[in-house]
Amino acid sequence: MEYLNRKIWVVQCLLLFSTACFISQLQASDGVIFYESFDEDFEGRWIASENPDYTGVWKHVKSEGHDDHGLLVGEKARKHAIVKPLDDPVILKDKTVVIQFEVRLQNGLECGGAYIKYLRPQDAGWVPKGFDNESPYTIMFGPDRCGATNKVHFILKHKNPKSGEFVEHHLKFPPSVPSDKLTHVYTAILTPDNEVRIMVDGEEKKKGNFLSGDDFDPPLIPSKTIPDPDDKKPEDWDERAKIPDPEATKPDDWDEDAPLEIEDEEAEKPEGWLDDEPEEVDDPEAAKPEDWDDDEDGEWEAPKVDNPKCVEAPGCGEWKRPMKRNPAYKGKWHAPLIDNPNYKGIWKPQEIDNPEYFELEKPNFEPIAAIGIEIWTMQDGILFDNILISSSEKEAENYRETTWKPKFTVEKENQKEEESTESDGLKGFQKVVFEYLYTIADLPFLGEHKIKVLDLLEKAEKQANLTIGILASIVVVIISIMLKLIFGGKKPANVVAETKKTEVAESSDDQGSSEAKDEKNDGGGGAPRRRTQRRDD
C-alpha cells in the first residue's frame, strides 16, 4: 500500500512539473509578434522587388557548415530588395518592442549594408513589388560598412507634428560591426520609458534616450530658438581680436635681405687636402677588350673607381668653406600685434523663436507593417536568418540561446582551428627559413661577420616577437657583404657608360641642325661616338 501511494505521488509531481513547463512555454511564446526562420523556402511569402534597378538575386541556402537555412544575397555589386508584409501592423507606442535578426558575412563586408528596414503601412505610398530605397520606413537597423563608415545603424524616421515632415534621426556613436565572418545577432530594444538599447551577440553595446539631444542627431525635439536667417552682419563689425601695431616701425638695423646662411670665415682647409686630385680616376686594372672596334664603338675609356689617394686624405678637389647660420639674419619684418580696440567678437545672427518647435513626452512612432531588406553591396554571401519581432526581452534571449548561440559556438571553434593551422604553417615556414640562414652563415665569405650573424639567428629563434625584425637585419647584413665583395667599392662601369652616352648625346644635340644636314649630305657618315666598356672582374 505504501509503495502504491509513493507511486501515485511521483506521477502527480511529474504531471505538475509538465503542466508548469507547458504554461511557461505558452507565456514565453505570447511575446512573439513575428518570426522568420527561413527553414522553408521564402518564395510565395517574401516578395522580391520588381524595380528595374534591383537586379540582385535572393537565394534560399544553408549557412556554411550548418544545416540551418537563411536568406542569401546571391550576387555582388548588385542592388537587392525584398519585402515581407506583416499580417497586422506592429504598434510601437507605450510598450516594449524587440527587433532582432542574425547576419553572417560569409565573404566579409568591404562596402555595403546588411541592415533591415521596418516599413510603414502601404498607404504611406509604396507597394511591395516596387520596394526601393524611397519606400517609407519607421526604423532602419543593422550593420553598414564602407570606407570610413563602420557602424550598426539605428535610424528612426519621426514625423514633425508642426511641419508634417518625416526626419531621419540617427543614433549617435553606434557600435561597430564585427570584422569576422561568423554569424552575429543584432538586437534593438525599445521600451516605454523612451529608451533604446542596442545589443550585439546578446551584449549591450549602446543605450540612448529618444528625447535626448545627446543621443540622436538631429534631436527629435527641435531647439526652441534658431538663428534669424534674415539677420545680416553689419559692415563695420570687426572680428579681429589682434591687429598689427600701426605705430610700429621697422628698426634701422633690420636687414630683410640678409641671407639665412653665410660662409664660415673661421674655417680652415684641413691639412693634407689634395686640391689637384680628382675624386675618381680610371680603373688601372681595366683593359680594353680585344673585340673593341674604335670605328664602331668609339674611343674606349676605362671605367672610373674611387681615387685611392682620397681614401687616406681628408678630401680631394677644390676646397670650399662650409656654410653656417647667419647671426645677422632676421627675415621679413612684421609689425607686432596689439589688442584691437574695435574688436566686437565673432558675429552671430540673433536668435528667434523656432516655428517648428514642439514639445514631446514620447516619440510618435509610426506602425511597422512590413520587413524589408534593401541594400547595395559589393560583396555577396550575406546571409540573413531568424528575424524576430517580439514584445518580450526574455523571448528574444531564448531565441538567441537556441538559434544563434549553437551556430556561433561551432563557428568560433572552427575559426580557432583554422587560426591554429595557419599558425602551425607559419612556424613550419619559419623553420625552413632558419635552416637556410644557418646554411648561409656557414659560408666562408661572411668572414668576421659570421659570429654576429649566428648570434642574431639564436636571438630570433628564442624571441618570437623579434623574429621578423632580426631576420630582416640578417638579410640586410648578408646582402651588404655580398655587394661589397662583388663591386669592391668601385663605381659600376655601366653607370659611367650611361653618363658618357648622355653627355655625348647632349653635345651632339647642341651642335644644331646644320651639322645634322652636313651629316646627311655625307651619306650618314661621321665620327663615331665614344663609349666605355664595363670591366668584367
HUCOR-V637658 format. One record per pair of residues at least 24 apart in sequence whose C-alpha atoms are under 6 Angstrom apart, sorted by the first residue. I is the first residue (numbers start at 1). J is the second residue. Records with the same first field share a line. If there is no record, write none. Layout:
BEGIN
I = J  J
END
This chain:
BEGIN
28 = 395
31 = 390  391  392
32 = 390
33 = 389  390
34 = 388  389
35 = 387  388
36 = 386  387
37 = 386
38 = 69  70
39 = 69
46 = 83  84
47 = 82  83
48 = 82
49 = 81  82  129  130  131
50 = 129  130
51 = 130
54 = 79  80
56 = 80
70 = 383  384  385
71 = 383  384
72 = 382  383
73 = 380  381  382
74 = 380
75 = 380
76 = 378  379  380
77 = 377  378
78 = 376
79 = 375  376
80 = 374  375
81 = 373  374
82 = 372  373
83 = 371  372
84 = 370  371
85 = 370
86 = 369  370
89 = 367  368  369
90 = 367  368
91 = 367
94 = 192
95 = 192
96 = 190  191  192  391
97 = 189  190  390  391
98 = 188  189  389  390  391
99 = 187  188  388  389
100 = 186  187  387  388
101 = 185  186  386  387
102 = 184  185  384  385  386
103 = 183  184  383  384
104 = 182  183  382  383
105 = 181  382
106 = 181  381
107 = 381
108 = 181
110 = 146
111 = 145  146  378
112 = 145  146  376  377  378
113 = 143  144  375
114 = 143
115 = 141  142  143
116 = 140  141  372  373
117 = 372
118 = 368  371
119 = 368  369  370  371
120 = 367  368  369
121 = 369
138 = 366
143 = 177
150 = 176
151 = 175  176  177
152 = 176  177
162 = 356
169 = 216  217  218
170 = 216  217
171 = 215  216
172 = 215  216
183 = 408
222 = 357
224 = 354  357
225 = 351  352  353  354
226 = 351  352  354
227 = 349  350  351
228 = 349  350  351  352
231 = 349
238 = 343  344
239 = 343  344  345  346
240 = 343
241 = 340  343
242 = 337  338  339  340
243 = 337  338  340
244 = 335  336  337
245 = 335  336  337  338
248 = 335
256 = 331  332
258 = 329
260 = 326  329
261 = 324  325  326
262 = 323  324  326
263 = 321  322  323
264 = 322  323  324
273 = 314  315
274 = 316
275 = 316  317  318
276 = 317
277 = 316  317
278 = 317
279 = 307  316
280 = 305  306  307
281 = 305  307
295 = 528
298 = 528  529  530  531
299 = 530
300 = 531  532
301 = 532
303 = 493
305 = 490  491
493 = 534
494 = 534
497 = 532
END
